[in-house]
Amino acid sequence: MRATGDRMLLSPPLVITRQEIDELVSKAKKAVDATAQQLGIS
């Protein structure tokens, strides 16, 4: 995940399993939720 302006971009590999996608999305959600909580916007 990387920041580009006011967006966060994910760049997964071209070959990825469903389990890896689920893990990637879960971790990204946790990171966004933690950031929102720290900023007081959750």
matplotlib code that plots the C-alpha trace (Angstrom):
import matplotlib.pyplot as plt

x = [0.0, 1.3, -0.1, -0.6, -2.0, -5.2, -5.5, -4.1, -3.1, -2.7, -0.4, -0.8, 1.2, -0.4, -0.5, -2.2, -4.5, -7.9, -6.5, -3.8, -6.3, -8.4, -5.3, -4.3, -7.8, -8.1, -4.7, -5.5, -8.8, -7.2, -4.6, -7.2, -9.4, -6.5, -5.5, -9.1, -9.3, -6.1, -7.4, -10.7, -12.8, -14.0]
y = [0.0, 3.5, 7.0, 8.9, 12.3, 11.8, 8.1, 4.8, 2.4, -1.4, -3.1, -6.9, -9.3, -10.6, -14.1, -14.1, -16.6, -15.9, -16.4, -13.9, -11.4, -11.9, -11.3, -8.2, -6.7, -7.6, -6.0, -2.9, -2.5, -2.8, -0.1, 2.3, 1.7, 2.3, 5.5, 6.8, 6.0, 7.9, 10.9, 10.8, 10.2, 6.7]
z = [0.0, -0.8, -0.6, -3.8, -3.1, -1.2, -2.2, -0.9, -3.6, -3.4, -5.8, -5.4, -7.5, -10.7, -9.3, -6.0, -4.2, -2.8, 0.7, 0.1, -1.2, 1.9, 4.1, 2.2, 2.4, 6.1, 7.0, 4.9, 6.7, 10.1, 9.1, 7.9, 10.9, 13.3, 11.5, 11.6, 15.3, 16.0, 14.0, 15.9, 12.8, 13.3]

ax = plt.figure().add_subplot(projection="3d")
ax.plot(x, y, z, "-o")
ax.set_aspect("equal")
plt.show()
